[in-house]
């Protein structure tokens, strides 16, 4: 069976630049790496094919031979790639491509960050924390500083986060001999992993701090002041850098993420920068016209002119009376939806006036929608 074209294996064309070939290899190698595909023989086979292809195409001389003669350039002992030589050189290839990419190495090998000197640096970052904050709409409207109390892990004050007693020092790890990493063979290649005993530090604490048991951090409820900007939207995430858990044995702290949850308001509904509310209008005002007073979230009272004959469902727009727009001087609008309120608790004289109104006929109907509705029903019945 003929071998698959090396360019097809990496997913590039034969005119790809060195940088494009290297980038394609990184993507494929991470996708099929055995550590990410435990027990998957197919992935292991693909991984070997990807490395074989890159081994040839990264070298200008081998690439030139392959472009001219294909796989035959390396058969029958010809100079170039040989299967038997490849396994020993894999770690060098992998290091060459991934050595500058801390996050990729960490995601493949499980932990560890690689320093520019090549030594594994695994000062563990503290965990990121999440805090759900429910804020009333009126406080979001105005903006506010809110003090929160977050249970977390902070740097141990006794040992200053080092994890060991004041009169002792860390000792060189015997497992990795101070390198912070160990090599492990997996089939045809060798990988470098963070030392499991010293976590990449290259040192072991023999006399741990009694306050933190050698971790360099202790439990504490931390108080933080959080600025809630006016107009912030529901679901917004606020990041407080370095306010998460303290890192292990002096490692960097994680971050705190605050998720804003808007508490529903009894009157106003919000949609982005606009506010909506239903406004009850007395029947007489809706009929004859007049003014109503409407409260707003900024505490002011706005007079709204209601034209005569206003029906339920009519909408009125109050410009610039909505929510503030974050970090801007602009505001949204307030939309009123009118609903005409039916009178209750009428006196006898008031009922009499309404009855008289109902019995009096006019050349122009006073209830065009209801009369039109019943006329259509009559037409429907007559057709049956």
C-alpha positions as CSV (number, residue, x, y, z in Angstrom):
1,X,0.0,0.0,0.0
2,X,1.4,3.4,-1.0
3,X,2.1,6.0,1.7
4,X,-0.1,9.0,2.1
5,X,1.2,12.2,0.7
6,X,3.1,14.2,3.4
7,X,1.4,17.4,2.4
8,X,-2.0,15.8,2.7
9,X,-1.0,14.4,6.1
10,X,-0.4,17.8,7.5
11,X,-3.3,19.4,5.6
12,X,-1.2,21.9,3.5
13,X,-0.4,22.3,-0.2
14,X,3.1,21.9,-1.7
15,X,3.6,25.6,-1.9
16,X,3.1,26.1,1.9
17,X,5.8,28.2,3.7
18,X,8.0,26.8,6.5
19,X,5.8,28.7,9.0
20,X,2.6,27.2,7.6
21,X,4.0,23.7,7.7
22,X,5.1,24.2,11.3
23,X,1.7,25.6,12.3
24,X,-0.1,22.7,10.6
25,X,2.2,20.2,12.4
26,X,1.5,21.8,15.8
27,X,-2.3,21.5,15.2
28,X,-2.2,17.9,14.0
29,X,0.3,16.8,16.7
30,X,-1.8,18.2,19.5
31,X,-5.0,16.7,18.0
32,X,-3.5,13.1,17.8
33,X,-1.1,13.2,20.8
34,X,-1.3,9.8,22.7
35,X,-1.6,11.6,26.0
36,X,-4.9,13.2,24.7
37,X,-6.1,9.9,23.2
38,X,-5.4,7.3,25.8
39,X,-5.6,3.7,24.4
40,X,-6.6,5.0,20.9
41,X,-4.4,3.0,18.5
42,X,-5.7,4.9,15.5
43,X,-4.7,8.3,17.1
44,X,-1.2,6.9,17.8
45,X,-0.9,5.8,14.2
46,X,-2.0,9.2,12.9
47,X,0.4,10.9,15.4
48,X,3.3,8.9,14.0
49,X,2.3,9.8,10.4
50,X,2.2,13.5,11.3
51,X,5.6,13.4,12.8
52,X,7.1,11.5,9.9
53,X,5.7,14.1,7.5
54,X,7.0,17.0,9.5
55,X,10.4,15.3,9.9
56,X,10.8,15.4,6.1
57,X,9.1,18.7,5.2
58,X,10.8,20.8,7.9
59,X,14.2,20.0,6.3
60,X,14.9,21.9,3.1
61,X,17.1,19.2,1.6
62,X,14.7,16.3,2.4
63,X,11.8,18.4,1.3
64,X,13.4,19.1,-2.1
65,X,14.1,15.4,-2.6
66,X,10.6,14.5,-1.6
67,X,9.1,17.1,-4.0
68,X,11.2,15.6,-6.9
69,X,11.0,11.9,-6.2
70,X,8.2,11.4,-3.6
71,X,8.6,8.6,-1.1
72,X,11.0,6.8,-3.4
73,X,13.6,9.4,-2.4
74,X,14.0,7.7,1.0
75,X,13.6,4.1,0.1
76,X,16.4,1.4,-0.4
77,X,18.7,3.1,2.0
78,X,18.6,6.5,0.2
79,X,19.7,9.5,2.2
80,X,16.9,11.1,4.2
81,X,14.2,9.8,6.5
82,X,14.3,6.3,7.8
83,X,11.7,4.7,10.1
84,X,14.4,3.3,12.4
85,X,15.9,6.7,13.0
86,X,12.7,8.6,13.6
87,X,11.7,7.4,17.1
88,X,15.0,8.6,18.6
89,X,14.6,12.1,17.1
90,X,11.0,12.7,18.0
91,X,11.6,14.5,21.3
92,X,13.9,17.0,19.6
93,X,11.3,17.7,16.9
94,X,8.5,18.1,19.5
95,X,10.7,20.4,21.6
96,X,11.7,22.4,18.6
97,X,8.0,23.1,17.6
98,X,6.4,23.3,21.1
99,X,9.2,24.7,23.2
100,X,8.0,28.3,22.9
101,X,4.4,27.6,23.6
102,X,3.8,27.2,27.4
103,X,0.0,26.7,27.2
104,X,0.2,24.0,24.6
105,X,2.8,22.0,26.5
106,X,0.8,22.4,29.7
107,X,-2.4,21.2,28.0
108,X,-0.6,18.1,26.5
109,X,1.4,17.0,29.5
110,X,-1.2,17.9,32.2
111,X,0.8,20.7,34.0
112,X,3.9,22.8,33.9
113,X,5.1,25.9,32.1
114,X,8.3,26.0,30.3
115,X,10.8,28.8,30.9
116,X,13.0,30.3,28.3
117,X,15.9,28.2,29.8
118,X,14.1,25.0,29.1
119,X,13.6,24.1,32.7
120,X,10.0,23.3,33.7
121,X,8.5,26.0,35.8
122,X,5.5,24.7,37.6
123,X,4.7,27.3,40.2
124,X,1.0,26.4,40.4
125,X,-1.5,29.2,39.8
126,X,-4.2,29.5,42.4
127,X,-7.7,28.5,41.2
128,X,-10.0,31.1,39.6
129,X,-13.1,31.9,41.7
130,X,-16.7,32.7,40.6
131,X,-19.0,35.0,42.6
132,X,-22.6,35.5,41.6
133,X,-23.9,38.9,42.5
134,X,-27.6,39.8,42.4
135,X,-28.0,43.6,42.0
136,X,-31.4,45.5,42.1
137,X,-32.2,47.3,38.9
138,X,-32.3,50.7,40.6
139,X,-28.7,50.2,41.9
140,X,-27.6,49.2,38.4
141,X,-29.2,52.4,37.1
142,X,-27.2,54.5,39.5
143,X,-24.0,52.5,39.7
144,X,-22.6,51.6,43.1
145,X,-19.6,50.3,45.0
146,X,-20.5,47.0,46.7
147,X,-18.4,45.2,49.4
148,X,-18.5,41.4,49.0
149,X,-17.1,38.7,51.2
150,X,-15.4,35.8,49.4
151,X,-14.2,32.6,51.1
152,X,-10.8,31.8,49.5
153,X,-7.2,30.7,50.1
154,X,-4.7,33.5,50.8
155,X,-0.9,33.5,51.2
156,X,0.2,32.1,54.5
157,X,1.4,34.9,56.8
158,X,3.6,32.6,58.9
159,X,5.8,31.4,56.1
160,X,5.1,34.2,53.6
161,X,3.8,31.6,51.2
162,X,7.0,29.6,51.0
163,X,5.5,26.5,52.7
164,X,8.5,25.7,55.0
165,X,9.6,26.7,58.5
166,X,11.6,29.8,58.9
167,X,14.7,28.0,60.1
168,X,14.8,25.4,57.3
169,X,15.3,25.4,53.5
170,X,14.0,23.2,50.7
171,X,16.2,20.3,49.6
172,X,17.0,19.1,46.1
173,X,14.5,16.6,44.8
174,X,16.1,13.2,44.4
175,X,13.6,12.0,41.8
176,X,14.4,14.6,39.2
177,X,17.8,15.7,40.7
178,X,16.6,19.3,40.8
179,X,15.6,19.5,37.2
180,X,11.9,19.7,37.9
181,X,11.1,17.3,35.2
182,X,11.5,13.6,34.3
183,X,11.5,11.7,31.0
184,X,9.2,8.9,30.3
185,X,9.2,6.5,27.3
186,X,6.0,5.8,25.5
187,X,6.4,3.4,22.7
188,X,8.6,4.9,20.0
189,X,9.1,8.3,21.5
190,X,10.2,9.9,24.8
191,X,8.3,12.8,26.5
192,X,9.3,15.1,29.3
193,X,6.9,15.5,32.2
194,X,6.7,17.5,35.3
195,X,8.3,15.7,38.3
196,X,5.4,14.2,40.3
197,X,7.3,14.5,43.7
198,X,8.4,18.2,43.6
199,X,5.7,19.4,41.1
200,X,8.4,20.9,38.9
201,X,10.1,23.0,41.6
202,X,13.2,20.8,41.7
203,X,13.1,21.0,45.5
204,X,11.3,19.2,48.3
205,X,10.2,20.8,51.6
206,X,11.3,18.5,54.5
207,X,10.1,20.8,57.3
208,X,6.7,22.2,56.2
209,X,5.1,25.2,57.9
210,X,2.7,24.2,60.7
211,X,0.2,26.9,59.8
212,X,-0.4,25.9,56.2
213,X,1.0,22.3,56.2
214,X,3.5,23.2,53.5
215,X,1.0,24.5,51.0
216,X,1.9,28.2,51.5
217,X,-1.7,29.2,51.8
218,X,-4.5,29.3,54.4
219,X,-8.3,29.6,54.3
220,X,-9.8,33.1,54.8
221,X,-12.9,35.1,54.0
222,X,-11.7,38.1,52.0
223,X,-13.6,41.4,51.8
224,X,-13.4,43.2,48.4
225,X,-14.9,46.4,47.2
226,X,-16.5,46.0,43.7
227,X,-17.4,48.9,41.4
228,X,-20.7,48.3,39.6
229,X,-20.7,50.7,36.6
230,X,-24.1,52.4,35.9
231,X,-26.0,50.5,33.2
232,X,-24.1,47.2,33.4
233,X,-26.1,44.5,31.7
234,X,-27.4,41.3,33.2
235,X,-24.9,38.4,32.8
236,X,-21.9,40.7,32.5
237,X,-18.7,39.2,33.9
238,X,-16.3,41.4,35.9
239,X,-12.7,40.1,36.3
240,X,-10.6,41.0,39.3
241,X,-7.1,40.0,38.5
242,X,-5.2,38.3,41.2
243,X,-8.1,38.1,43.6
244,X,-8.7,34.4,43.3
245,X,-7.0,31.7,45.4
246,X,-3.3,32.1,46.3
247,X,-1.0,29.8,44.3
248,X,0.6,26.7,45.8
249,X,3.8,27.4,47.7
250,X,4.1,31.0,46.5
251,X,2.6,30.5,43.1
252,X,0.7,33.3,41.4
253,X,-2.9,33.9,42.5
254,X,-5.8,33.1,40.3
255,X,-8.5,35.6,39.3
256,X,-12.0,36.3,40.7
257,X,-14.9,36.5,38.2
258,X,-18.0,38.3,39.3
259,X,-21.2,37.5,37.4
260,X,-23.9,40.2,37.5
261,X,-27.4,39.0,37.9
262,X,-30.1,41.6,37.6
263,X,-32.8,41.4,40.2
264,X,-36.3,41.8,38.6
265,X,-38.1,45.1,39.2
266,X,-41.7,45.2,40.2
267,X,-42.6,48.0,37.7
268,X,-39.9,48.2,35.0
269,X,-38.7,45.6,32.6
270,X,-35.4,46.0,30.9
271,X,-34.2,45.3,27.4
272,X,-30.6,46.4,26.9
273,X,-30.6,50.2,27.4
274,X,-34.4,50.6,27.2
275,X,-37.0,50.3,29.9
276,X,-40.6,49.2,29.6
277,X,-43.6,49.5,31.9
278,X,-47.4,49.2,31.8
279,X,-49.1,52.4,32.8
280,X,-52.7,52.3,34.2
281,X,-54.9,55.1,32.8
282,X,-58.3,56.1,34.3
283,X,-61.2,55.5,31.9
284,X,-62.2,59.2,32.0
285,X,-58.6,60.3,31.1
286,X,-58.3,57.8,28.3
287,X,-61.7,58.9,27.0
288,X,-61.5,62.7,27.4
289,X,-57.7,63.1,27.3
290,X,-55.4,64.6,30.0
291,X,-52.2,64.1,31.7
292,X,-50.8,61.3,33.9
293,X,-47.7,61.3,36.1
294,X,-45.1,58.5,35.6
295,X,-42.2,57.8,38.0
296,X,-38.8,57.0,36.5
297,X,-35.8,55.1,37.9
298,X,-33.8,58.3,38.5
299,X,-36.5,59.4,41.0
300,X,-38.1,62.1,39.0
301,X,-41.8,62.3,38.0
302,X,-42.6,62.9,34.3
303,X,-45.9,64.2,33.0
304,X,-47.3,62.3,30.0
305,X,-50.0,63.8,27.8
306,X,-52.7,61.3,27.0
307,X,-54.8,62.1,23.9
308,X,-58.6,61.5,24.0
309,X,-59.7,58.1,22.8
310,X,-56.5,56.3,24.0
311,X,-57.0,52.5,23.9
312,X,-55.3,49.8,25.9
313,X,-52.1,48.8,24.3
314,X,-51.2,52.3,23.1
315,X,-47.5,53.0,23.4
316,X,-45.7,56.2,24.5
317,X,-42.0,56.8,24.2
318,X,-40.1,58.9,26.8
319,X,-36.8,59.8,25.2
320,X,-33.6,59.5,27.3
321,X,-35.5,58.1,30.4
322,X,-34.2,54.6,30.1
323,X,-31.0,53.0,31.4
324,X,-27.6,54.6,31.2
325,X,-25.2,53.1,28.6
326,X,-22.0,51.8,30.3
327,X,-19.1,54.3,30.2
328,X,-21.1,56.7,28.1
329,X,-23.2,59.8,28.8
330,X,-26.1,58.5,26.7
331,X,-29.3,56.9,28.0
332,X,-31.9,54.7,26.5
333,X,-35.6,55.3,26.3
334,X,-38.6,54.5,28.5
335,X,-41.6,53.0,26.8
336,X,-45.1,53.1,28.4
337,X,-47.8,50.7,27.4
338,X,-51.2,52.1,28.3
339,X,-54.0,49.9,29.7
340,X,-57.3,51.5,30.4
341,X,-58.6,50.8,33.9
342,X,-62.2,49.9,34.4
343,X,-63.9,51.9,37.2
344,X,-64.7,50.0,40.4
345,X,-66.6,50.9,43.6
346,X,-69.0,53.2,41.8
347,X,-71.7,55.1,43.6
348,X,-75.4,54.9,42.6
349,X,-75.3,58.2,40.9
350,X,-72.1,57.3,39.0
351,X,-73.7,54.0,37.8
352,X,-76.8,56.0,36.7
353,X,-74.6,58.3,34.6
354,X,-73.0,55.4,32.9
355,X,-76.4,53.8,32.2
356,X,-77.6,57.0,30.7
357,X,-74.5,57.2,28.6
358,X,-75.0,53.6,27.4
359,X,-78.6,54.2,26.3
360,X,-78.1,57.5,24.5
361,X,-77.6,57.0,20.8
362,X,-75.2,59.1,18.7
363,X,-74.8,59.5,15.0
364,X,-71.2,58.3,15.5
365,X,-70.5,55.2,17.4
366,X,-68.5,55.5,20.7
367,X,-67.2,51.9,20.6
368,X,-66.2,51.3,17.0
369,X,-64.0,48.2,17.7
370,X,-66.6,46.3,19.7
371,X,-69.4,47.1,17.3
372,X,-67.3,46.1,14.3
373,X,-66.4,42.9,16.1
374,X,-70.0,41.9,16.7
375,X,-71.0,42.9,13.1
376,X,-68.4,40.5,11.7
377,X,-69.8,37.8,14.0
378,X,-73.3,38.4,12.7
379,X,-72.1,38.1,9.1
380,X,-70.5,34.8,10.0
381,X,-73.7,33.5,11.6
382,X,-75.9,34.6,8.7
383,X,-73.7,32.7,6.2
384,X,-74.4,29.5,7.9
